[in-house]
Amino acid sequence: MIRSIVLAASAIALAAAVPASATEMRVKVAGKSAAEVRAEIVKAASTVCWQDIRGEALAGYMYPACIRASVNDAIAKINNPALSAYNAANPASTVAR
């Protein structure tokens, strides 16, 4: 069972535009469904990405890509088939700032 994950906001797609970040958040996922886990990951990614890119000239454009990359990276690291399938079926719903 998934106990927790560490969500690292390392938006690989934005590596050239945004300096690498060491910001992390721990997301507790024990006993949650795939939908609940993904929602928690998206929420954490939203917070971390916004902290990393706020103040950037193109933050509004960089923010959704950062969230997508962070969520996909975190879910890949978890390596849970049900969560991966849910993420693939429900792509790119980001939180607006």
C-alpha positions in Angstrom: 0.0 0.0 0.0 1.2 3.5 -0.7 2.1 5.2 2.5 3.4 8.5 1.2 5.4 10.1 -1.6 7.7 13.0 -1.9 6.7 15.4 -4.6 9.7 17.1 -6.0 9.0 20.1 -8.2 11.5 19.4 -10.9 9.8 20.4 -14.1 12.2 18.8 -16.6 10.4 20.4 -19.5 11.1 23.8 -18.0 14.7 23.2 -16.9 16.0 25.8 -19.3 13.5 28.5 -18.2 13.3 27.8 -14.5 16.2 27.0 -12.2 16.0 23.5 -10.7 14.1 23.5 -7.4 14.7 21.7 -4.2 11.2 22.3 -3.0 9.4 19.2 -1.8 6.1 18.3 -0.2 5.1 15.1 1.4 1.7 13.8 0.4 0.0 11.3 2.7 -1.9 8.8 0.5 -2.7 5.8 2.8 -6.2 4.5 2.3 -7.1 6.9 -0.5 -8.5 6.1 -3.9 -6.5 6.8 -7.1 -8.7 9.9 -7.7 -8.0 11.2 -4.2 -4.2 10.5 -4.5 -4.0 12.3 -7.8 -6.0 15.2 -6.4 -3.5 15.5 -3.5 -0.6 15.3 -5.9 -2.0 18.0 -8.1 -2.6 20.2 -5.1 0.9 19.8 -3.9 2.3 20.4 -7.4 0.3 23.5 -7.7 1.7 24.9 -4.4 5.3 23.9 -5.2 5.2 25.1 -8.8 3.7 28.5 -7.9 6.4 29.0 -5.2 9.1 28.2 -7.8 7.9 30.4 -10.7 6.0 33.3 -9.2 7.6 36.5 -10.2 8.8 35.1 -13.5 7.8 37.1 -16.5 6.1 34.1 -18.1 4.7 32.5 -14.9 1.2 32.2 -16.3 2.5 30.1 -19.2 5.0 28.1 -17.2 2.7 27.2 -14.3 0.5 24.6 -16.1 3.5 22.9 -17.7 5.2 22.7 -14.3 2.2 21.1 -12.7 1.8 18.6 -15.5 5.5 17.6 -15.4 5.5 17.4 -11.6 2.3 15.3 -11.4 3.4 12.9 -14.1 6.9 12.6 -12.5 5.4 11.9 -9.0 2.9 9.3 -10.4 5.7 7.5 -12.3 7.8 7.3 -9.2 4.9 5.7 -7.2 4.6 3.0 -9.9 1.0 2.0 -9.0 -0.9 0.7 -12.1 -4.3 1.9 -10.9 -3.0 5.4 -10.2 -1.1 5.5 -13.5 -4.2 4.5 -15.4 -6.3 7.1 -13.6 -3.8 9.8 -14.4 -3.7 8.8 -18.1 -7.5 8.9 -18.3 -7.7 12.3 -16.6 -4.9 14.4 -18.0 -3.9 18.0 -17.2 -6.6 19.3 -14.9 -4.6 22.1 -13.2 -5.5 24.4 -10.3 -5.9 28.0 -11.3 -4.0 30.7 -9.3 
